[in-house]
């Protein structure tokens, strides 16, 4: 995955942050997706202005986790969000 890419949330989604989690309703299939605390934190960066490398570094620092592990987790998470059509291509 290109670490300079700046992922962006799909603009057709409706989402709200509630009690540290994020609830997302996808417009195409009316599915409800719920993100946990770390998923919600990553989601907050998906506005098209933050590259993946910056997201990984921030998450690694905030959660005090090894950067290589966070990189693997974040890239897999973004791939999952892409498969669910929650990110713009």
N, CA, C and O atoms as a Tinker XYZ file with bonds, in Angstrom:
   356  protein
     1  N      0.851000   -1.179000    0.000000    73     2
     2  CA     0.000000    0.000000    0.000000    64     1     3
     3  C      0.894000    1.240000    0.000000    63     2     4     5
     4  O      1.902000    1.291000    0.705000    81     3
     5  N      0.519000    2.218000   -0.786000    73     3     6
     6  CA     1.269000    3.467000   -0.890000    64     5     7
     7  C      1.100000    4.283000    0.393000    63     6     8     9
     8  O      0.004000    4.754000    0.697000    81     7
     9  N      2.179000    4.443000    1.133000    73     7    10
    10  CA     2.126000    5.147000    2.419000    64     9    11
    11  C      1.896000    6.647000    2.263000    63    10    12    13
    12  O      1.608000    7.333000    3.244000    81    11
    13  N      2.022000    7.167000    1.033000    73    11    14
    14  CA     1.767000    8.591000    0.783000    64    13    15
    15  C      0.320000    8.862000    0.392000    63    14    16    17
    16  O     -0.096000   10.015000    0.282000    81    15
    17  N     -0.446000    7.786000    0.183000    73    15    18
    18  CA    -1.853000    7.948000   -0.195000    64    17    19
    19  C     -2.615000    8.588000    0.956000    63    18    20    21
    20  O     -2.337000    8.328000    2.127000    81    19
    21  N     -3.578000    9.425000    0.604000    73    19    22
    22  CA    -4.390000   10.130000    1.591000    64    21    23
    23  C     -5.827000    9.618000    1.495000    63    22    24    25
    24  O     -6.637000   10.165000    0.746000    81    23
    25  N     -6.140000    8.563000    2.256000    73    23    26
    26  CA    -7.477000    7.971000    2.159000    64    25    27
    27  C     -8.561000    8.935000    2.619000    63    26    28    29
    28  O     -8.356000    9.785000    3.485000    81    27
    29  N     -9.736000    8.762000    1.992000    73    27    30
    30  CA   -10.856000    9.658000    2.289000    64    29    31
    31  C    -12.133000    8.841000    2.449000    63    30    32    33
    32  O    -12.398000    7.917000    1.679000    81    31
    33  N    -12.920000    9.199000    3.465000    73    31    34
    34  CA   -14.206000    8.550000    3.692000    64    33    35
    35  C    -15.109000    8.735000    2.474000    63    34    36    37
    36  O    -15.064000    9.771000    1.810000    81    35
    37  N    -15.914000    7.741000    2.191000    73    35    38
    38  CA   -16.918000    7.834000    1.136000    64    37    39
    39  C    -17.907000    8.926000    1.553000    63    38    40    41
    40  O    -18.465000    8.885000    2.650000    81    39
    41  N    -18.112000    9.881000    0.682000    73    39    42
    42  CA   -18.939000   11.045000    1.016000    64    41    43
    43  C    -20.436000   10.734000    1.098000    63    42    44    45
    44  O    -21.214000   11.558000    1.579000    81    43
    45  N    -20.843000    9.551000    0.632000    73    43    46
    46  CA   -22.265000    9.200000    0.680000    64    45    47
    47  C    -22.669000    8.568000    2.008000    63    46    48    49
    48  O    -23.833000    8.212000    2.193000    81    47
    49  N    -21.732000    8.427000    2.923000    73    47    50
    50  CA   -22.010000    7.789000    4.201000    64    49    51
    51  C    -22.580000    8.760000    5.223000    63    50    52    53
    52  O    -22.314000    9.962000    5.189000    81    51
    53  N    -23.359000    8.212000    6.119000    73    51    54
    54  CA   -23.827000    8.954000    7.283000    64    53    55
    55  C    -23.145000    8.302000    8.479000    63    54    56    57
    56  O    -23.224000    7.087000    8.655000    81    55
    57  N    -22.477000    9.106000    9.301000    73    55    58
    58  CA   -21.775000    8.539000   10.456000    64    57    59
    59  C    -21.802000    9.503000   11.630000    63    58    60    61
    60  O    -21.886000   10.721000   11.471000    81    59
    61  N    -21.728000    8.913000   12.806000    73    59    62
    62  CA   -21.708000    9.683000   14.046000    64    61    63
    63  C    -20.783000    8.995000   15.036000    63    62    64    65
    64  O    -20.695000    7.768000   15.071000    81    63
    65  N    -20.100000    9.791000   15.831000    73    63    66
    66  CA   -19.262000    9.257000   16.900000    64    65    67
    67  C    -20.073000    9.296000   18.192000    63    66    68    69
    68  O    -20.605000   10.339000   18.574000    81    67
    69  N    -20.161000    8.136000   18.861000    73    67    70
    70  CA   -20.951000    8.017000   20.080000    64    69    71
    71  C    -20.159000    7.245000   21.120000    63    70    72    73
    72  O    -19.786000    6.095000   20.888000    81    71
    73  N    -19.900000    7.857000   22.252000    73    71    74
    74  CA   -19.210000    7.180000   23.358000    64    73    75
    75  C    -17.909000    6.510000   22.932000    63    74    76    77
    76  O    -17.639000    5.380000   23.338000    81    75
    77  N    -17.098000    7.189000   22.119000    73    75    78
    78  CA   -15.801000    6.671000   21.714000    64    77    79
    79  C    -15.833000    5.693000   20.556000    63    78    80    81
    80  O    -14.782000    5.256000   20.087000    81    79
    81  N    -17.021000    5.344000   20.088000    73    79    82
    82  CA   -17.156000    4.468000   18.933000    64    81    83
    83  C    -17.815000    5.245000   17.805000    63    82    84    85
    84  O    -18.417000    6.295000   18.031000    81    83
    85  N    -17.698000    4.724000   16.593000    73    83    86
    86  CA   -18.286000    5.378000   15.438000    64    85    87
    87  C    -19.293000    4.442000   14.794000    63    86    88    89
    88  O    -18.998000    3.272000   14.551000    81    87
    89  N    -20.478000    4.960000   14.519000    73    87    90
    90  CA   -21.519000    4.211000   13.818000    64    89    91
    91  C    -21.630000    4.792000   12.408000    63    90    92    93
    92  O    -21.741000    6.005000   12.230000    81    91
    93  N    -21.599000    3.902000   11.404000    73    91    94
    94  CA   -21.636000    4.318000   10.005000    64    93    95
    95  C    -22.787000    3.595000    9.317000    63    94    96    97
    96  O    -22.934000    2.380000    9.451000    81    95
    97  N    -23.593000    4.339000    8.589000    73    95    98
    98  CA   -24.629000    3.746000    7.750000    64    97    99
    99  C    -24.224000    3.976000    6.315000    63    98   100   101
   100  O    -24.077000    5.115000    5.872000    81    99
   101  N    -24.041000    2.874000    5.582000    73    99   102
   102  CA   -23.639000    3.008000    4.186000    64   101   103
   103  C    -24.874000    3.262000    3.349000    63   102   104   105
   104  O    -25.918000    2.641000    3.551000    81   103
   105  N    -24.746000    4.179000    2.409000    73   103   106
   106  CA   -25.872000    4.594000    1.587000    64   105   107
   107  C    -26.304000    3.565000    0.564000    63   106   108   109
   108  O    -27.482000    3.510000    0.212000    81   107
   109  N    -25.369000    2.737000    0.072000    73   107   110
   110  CA   -25.717000    1.828000   -1.008000    64   109   111
   111  C    -26.470000    0.593000   -0.546000    63   110   112   113
   112  O    -27.343000    0.107000   -1.265000    81   111
   113  N    -26.160000    0.079000    0.621000    73   111   114
   114  CA   -26.845000   -1.135000    1.063000    64   113   115
   115  C    -27.478000   -0.992000    2.435000    63   114   116   117
   116  O    -27.950000   -1.974000    3.007000    81   115
   117  N    -27.490000    0.206000    2.960000    73   115   118
   118  CA   -28.111000    0.499000    4.252000    64   117   119
   119  C    -27.556000   -0.362000    5.384000    63   118   120   121
   120  O    -28.263000   -0.650000    6.350000    81   119
   121  N    -26.296000   -0.772000    5.266000    73   119   122
   122  CA   -25.654000   -1.561000    6.311000    64   121   123
   123  C    -25.167000   -0.646000    7.425000    63   122   124   125
   124  O    -24.793000    0.503000    7.189000    81   123
   125  N    -25.180000   -1.173000    8.630000    73   123   126
   126  CA   -24.660000   -0.445000    9.787000    64   125   127
   127  C    -23.309000   -1.050000   10.151000    63   126   128   129
   128  O    -23.184000   -2.262000   10.322000    81   127
   129  N    -22.302000   -0.189000   10.266000    73   127   130
   130  CA   -20.959000   -0.596000   10.656000    64   129   131
   131  C    -20.613000    0.137000   11.942000    63   130   132   133
   132  O    -20.885000    1.330000   12.075000    81   131
   133  N    -20.015000   -0.572000   12.885000    73   131   134
   134  CA   -19.602000    0.038000   14.147000    64   133   135
   135  C    -18.101000   -0.116000   14.300000    63   134   136   137
   136  O    -17.563000   -1.215000   14.166000    81   135
   137  N    -17.426000    0.993000   14.582000    73   135   138
   138  CA   -15.976000    0.996000   14.763000    64   137   139
   139  C    -15.657000    1.159000   16.242000    63   138   140   141
   140  O    -16.267000    1.976000   16.932000    81   139
   141  N    -14.694000    0.372000   16.727000    73   139   142
   142  CA   -14.266000    0.487000   18.118000    64   141   143
   143  C    -13.420000    1.752000   18.296000    63   142   144   145
   144  O    -13.310000    2.563000   17.376000    81   143
   145  N    -12.833000    1.914000   19.463000    73   143   146
   146  CA   -12.057000    3.119000   19.774000    64   145   147
   147  C    -10.916000    3.388000   18.817000    63   146   148   149
   148  O    -10.791000    4.499000   18.303000    81   147
   149  N    -10.069000    2.375000   18.565000    73   147   150
   150  CA    -8.942000    2.587000   17.659000    64   149   151
   151  C     -9.429000    2.763000   16.223000    63   150   152   153
   152  O     -8.900000    3.593000   15.484000    81   151
   153  N    -10.432000    1.989000   15.830000    73   151   154
   154  CA   -11.000000    2.153000   14.494000    64   153   155
   155  C    -11.584000    3.546000   14.305000    63   154   156   157
   156  O    -11.455000    4.144000   13.237000    81   155
   157  N    -12.217000    4.047000   15.333000    73   155   158
   158  CA   -12.782000    5.401000   15.294000    64   157   159
   159  C    -11.686000    6.453000   15.191000    63   158   160   161
   160  O    -11.840000    7.459000   14.499000    81   159
   161  N    -10.583000    6.212000   15.883000    73   159   162
   162  CA    -9.458000    7.156000   15.821000    64   161   163
   163  C     -8.880000    7.200000   14.420000    63   162   164   165
   164  O     -8.592000    8.279000   13.901000    81   163
   165  N     -8.706000    6.033000   13.798000    73   163   166
   166  CA    -8.221000    5.993000   12.417000    64   165   167
   167  C     -9.230000    6.682000   11.512000    63   166   168   169
   168  O     -8.849000    7.469000   10.645000    81   167
   169  N    -10.513000    6.396000   11.703000    73   167   170
   170  CA   -11.578000    6.995000   10.895000    64   169   171
   171  C    -11.503000    8.523000   10.930000    63   170   172   173
   172  O    -11.778000    9.184000    9.929000    81   171
   173  N    -11.131000    9.079000   12.080000    73   171   174
   174  CA   -11.069000   10.537000   12.219000    64   173   175
   175  C    -10.023000   11.161000   11.289000    63   174   176   177
   176  O    -10.115000   12.343000   10.959000    81   175
   177  N     -9.034000   10.373000   10.868000    73   175   178
   178  CA    -7.993000   10.874000    9.971000    64   177   179
   179  C     -8.344000   10.730000    8.494000    63   178   180   181
   180  O     -7.616000   11.241000    7.642000    81   179
   181  N     -9.426000   10.054000    8.174000    73   179   182
   182  CA    -9.723000    9.718000    6.784000    64   181   183
   183  C    -10.517000   10.824000    6.092000    63   182   184   185
   184  O    -11.629000   10.613000    5.607000    81   183
   185  N     -9.911000   12.003000    6.065000    73   183   186
   186  CA   -10.556000   13.167000    5.465000    64   185   187
   187  C     -9.867000   13.613000    4.180000    63   186   188   189
   188  O    -10.199000   14.661000    3.624000    81   187
   189  N     -8.909000   12.818000    3.709000    73   187   190
   190  CA    -8.205000   13.140000    2.471000    64   189   191
   191  C     -7.026000   14.077000    2.650000    63   190   192   193
   192  O     -6.389000   14.453000    1.666000    81   191
   193  N     -6.718000   14.465000    3.888000    73   191   194
   194  CA    -5.587000   15.369000    4.112000    64   193   195
   195  C     -4.423000   14.696000    4.831000    63   194   196   197
   196  O     -3.322000   15.246000    4.871000    81   195
   197  N     -4.652000   13.514000    5.399000    73   195   198
   198  CA    -3.610000   12.794000    6.142000    64   197   199
   199  C     -3.147000   11.585000    5.337000    63   198   200   201
   200  O     -3.962000   10.768000    4.908000    81   199
   201  N     -1.831000   11.477000    5.133000    73   199   202
   202  CA    -1.347000   10.284000    4.432000    64   201   203
   203  C     -1.236000    9.123000    5.417000    63   202   204   205
   204  O     -1.230000    9.315000    6.633000    81   203
   205  N     -1.149000    7.923000    4.864000    73   203   206
   206  CA    -1.129000    6.715000    5.693000    64   205   207
   207  C      0.065000    6.721000    6.639000    63   206   208   209
   208  O     -0.060000    6.308000    7.792000    81   207
   209  N      1.216000    7.182000    6.170000    73   207   210
   210  CA     2.410000    7.227000    7.024000    64   209   211
   211  C      2.165000    8.083000    8.266000    63   210   212   213
   212  O      2.578000    7.704000    9.362000    81   211
   213  N      1.506000    9.221000    8.117000    73   211   214
   214  CA     1.214000   10.096000    9.255000    64   213   215
   215  C      0.212000    9.450000   10.199000    63   214   216   217
   216  O      0.331000    9.582000   11.418000    81   215
   217  N     -0.776000    8.751000    9.644000    73   215   218
   218  CA    -1.768000    8.060000   10.468000    64   217   219
   219  C     -1.074000    6.985000   11.306000    63   218   220   221
   220  O     -1.316000    6.872000   12.508000    81   219
   221  N     -0.216000    6.202000   10.665000    73   219   222
   222  CA     0.507000    5.135000   11.361000    64   221   223
   223  C      1.360000    5.714000   12.486000    63   222   224   225
   224  O      1.340000    5.198000   13.604000    81   223
   225  N      2.098000    6.764000   12.208000    73   223   226
   226  CA     2.959000    7.375000   13.217000    64   225   227
   227  C      2.145000    7.890000   14.404000    63   226   228   229
   228  O      2.525000    7.683000   15.557000    81   227
   229  N      1.039000    8.555000   14.127000    73   227   230
   230  CA     0.198000    9.098000   15.197000    64   229   231
   231  C     -0.394000    7.986000   16.051000    63   230   232   233
   232  O     -0.351000    8.054000   17.279000    81   231
   233  N     -0.947000    6.962000   15.406000    73   231   234
   234  CA    -1.548000    5.852000   16.147000    64   233   235
   235  C     -0.481000    5.132000   16.970000    63   234   236   237
   236  O     -0.714000    4.783000   18.127000    81   235
   237  N      0.677000    4.915000   16.376000    73   235   238
   238  CA     1.780000    4.257000   17.072000    64   237   239
   239  C      2.163000    5.020000   18.333000    63   238   240   241
   240  O      2.368000    4.423000   19.390000    81   239
   241  N      2.259000    6.334000   18.219000    73   239   242
   242  CA     2.614000    7.172000   19.368000    64   241   243
   243  C      1.507000    7.214000   20.416000    63   242   244   245
   244  O      1.777000    7.094000   21.611000    81   243
   245  N      0.268000    7.384000   19.975000    73   243   246
   246  CA    -0.853000    7.504000   20.917000    64   245   247
   247  C     -1.088000    6.220000   21.700000    63   246   248   249
   248  O     -1.386000    6.264000   22.893000    81   247
   249  N     -0.955000    5.076000   21.031000    73   247   250
   250  CA    -1.222000    3.797000   21.680000    64   249   251
   251  C      0.052000    3.113000   22.163000    63   250   252   253
   252  O      0.010000    2.007000   22.702000    81   251
   253  N      1.187000    3.786000   21.963000    73   251   254
   254  CA     2.499000    3.280000   22.377000    64   253   255
   255  C      2.722000    1.846000   21.888000    63   254   256   257
   256  O      3.060000    0.947000   22.659000    81   255
   257  N      2.519000    1.666000   20.576000    73   255   258
   258  CA     2.695000    0.369000   19.926000    64   257   259
   259  C      3.799000    0.475000   18.882000    63   258   260   261
   260  O      4.060000    1.556000   18.354000    81   259
   261  N      4.445000   -0.650000   18.584000    73   259   262
   262  CA     5.495000   -0.709000   17.581000    64   261   263
   263  C      4.966000   -0.231000   16.228000    63   262   264   265
   264  O      3.905000   -0.664000   15.778000    81   263
   265  N      5.711000    0.657000   15.592000    73   263   266
   266  CA     5.269000    1.275000   14.347000    64   265   267
   267  C      5.027000    0.256000   13.226000    63   266   268   269
   268  O      4.092000    0.414000   12.442000    81   267
   269  N      5.856000   -0.778000   13.145000    73   267   270
   270  CA     5.677000   -1.793000   12.098000    64   269   271
   271  C      4.393000   -2.590000   12.298000    63   270   272   273
   272  O      3.719000   -2.938000   11.328000    81   271
   273  N      4.059000   -2.875000   13.533000    73   271   274
   274  CA     2.812000   -3.584000   13.825000    64   273   275
   275  C      1.619000   -2.704000   13.486000    63   274   276   277
   276  O      0.649000   -3.168000   12.886000    81   275
   277  N      1.690000   -1.433000   13.869000    73   275   278
   278  CA     0.608000   -0.488000   13.572000    64   277   279
   279  C      0.463000   -0.312000   12.060000    63   278   280   281
   280  O     -0.655000   -0.236000   11.551000    81   279
   281  N      1.576000   -0.248000   11.344000    73   279   282
   282  CA     1.533000   -0.114000    9.886000    64   281   283
   283  C      0.770000   -1.277000    9.270000    63   282   284   285
   284  O     -0.093000   -1.073000    8.416000    81   283
   285  N      1.083000   -2.494000    9.698000    73   283   286
   286  CA     0.394000   -3.676000    9.188000    64   285   287
   287  C     -1.093000   -3.604000    9.523000    63   286   288   289
   288  O     -1.936000   -3.845000    8.659000    81   287
   289  N     -1.415000   -3.275000   10.762000    73   287   290
   290  CA    -2.811000   -3.211000   11.197000    64   289   291
   291  C     -3.588000   -2.130000   10.457000    63   290   292   293
   292  O     -4.714000   -2.368000   10.020000    81   291
   293  N     -3.002000   -0.947000   10.311000    73   291   294
   294  CA    -3.687000    0.159000    9.641000    64   293   295
   295  C     -3.907000   -0.159000    8.163000    63   294   296   297
   296  O     -4.992000    0.094000    7.640000    81   295
   297  N     -2.914000   -0.701000    7.490000    73   295   298
   298  CA    -3.084000   -1.001000    6.060000    64   297   299
   299  C     -4.136000   -2.095000    5.848000    63   298   300   301
   300  O     -4.909000   -2.027000    4.892000    81   299
   301  N     -4.173000   -3.096000    6.726000    73   299   302
   302  CA    -5.213000   -4.126000    6.631000    64   301   303
   303  C     -6.585000   -3.530000    6.912000    63   302   304   305
   304  O     -7.562000   -3.875000    6.247000    81   303
   305  N     -6.662000   -2.644000    7.888000    73   303   306
   306  CA    -7.920000   -1.990000    8.248000    64   305   307
   307  C     -8.439000   -1.143000    7.086000    63   306   308   309
   308  O     -9.628000   -1.174000    6.769000    81   307
   309  N     -7.545000   -0.391000    6.459000    73   307   310
   310  CA    -7.941000    0.425000    5.312000    64   309   311
   311  C     -8.396000   -0.449000    4.145000    63   310   312   313
   312  O     -9.329000   -0.089000    3.427000    81   311
   313  N     -7.747000   -1.581000    3.955000    73   311   314
   314  CA    -8.171000   -2.517000    2.904000    64   313   315
   315  C     -9.580000   -3.031000    3.196000    63   314   316   317
   316  O    -10.402000   -3.144000    2.287000    81   315
   317  N     -9.856000   -3.341000    4.456000    73   315   318
   318  CA   -11.199000   -3.797000    4.840000    64   317   319
   319  C    -12.237000   -2.700000    4.604000    63   318   320   321
   320  O    -13.318000   -2.973000    4.082000    81   319
   321  N    -11.916000   -1.467000    4.984000    73   319   322
   322  CA   -12.848000   -0.353000    4.755000    64   321   323
   323  C    -13.096000   -0.144000    3.269000    63   322   324   325
   324  O    -14.212000    0.189000    2.868000    81   323
   325  N    -12.075000   -0.335000    2.454000    73   323   326
   326  CA   -12.216000   -0.198000    1.004000    64   325   327
   327  C    -13.147000   -1.267000    0.467000    63   326   328   329
   328  O    -14.018000   -0.968000   -0.351000    81   327
   329  N    -12.984000   -2.511000    0.909000    73   327   330
   330  CA   -13.851000   -3.614000    0.466000    64   329   331
   331  C    -15.307000   -3.360000    0.818000    63   330   332   333
   332  O    -16.207000   -3.788000    0.095000    81   331
   333  N    -15.543000   -2.667000    1.923000    73   331   334
   334  CA   -16.901000   -2.350000    2.364000    64   333   335
   335  C    -17.449000   -1.087000    1.703000    63   334   336   337
   336  O    -18.560000   -0.655000    2.011000    81   335
   337  N    -16.667000   -0.494000    0.792000    73   335   338
   338  CA   -17.042000    0.758000    0.107000    64   337   339
   339  C    -17.215000    1.932000    1.062000    63   338   340   341
   340  O    -18.024000    2.827000    0.818000    81   339
   341  N    -16.453000    1.922000    2.146000    73   339   342
   342  CA   -16.514000    3.021000    3.097000    64   341   343
   343  C    -15.488000    4.104000    2.794000    63   342   344   345
   344  O    -15.526000    5.187000    3.379000    81   343
   345  N    -14.563000    3.804000    1.866000    73   343   346
   346  CA   -13.569000    4.787000    1.437000    64   345   347
   347  C    -13.745000    5.081000   -0.042000    63   346   348   349
   348  O    -14.191000    4.229000   -0.810000    81   347
   349  N    -13.388000    6.296000   -0.430000    73   347   350
   350  CA   -13.390000    6.643000   -1.859000    64   349   351
   351  C    -12.195000    5.984000   -2.520000    63   350   352   353
   352  O    -11.145000    5.819000   -1.898000    81   351
   353  N    -12.357000    5.603000   -3.800000    73   351   354
   354  CA   -11.237000    4.973000   -4.483000    64   353   355
   355  C    -10.310000    5.986000   -5.106000    63   354   356
   356  O     -9.312000    5.613000   -5.722000    81   355
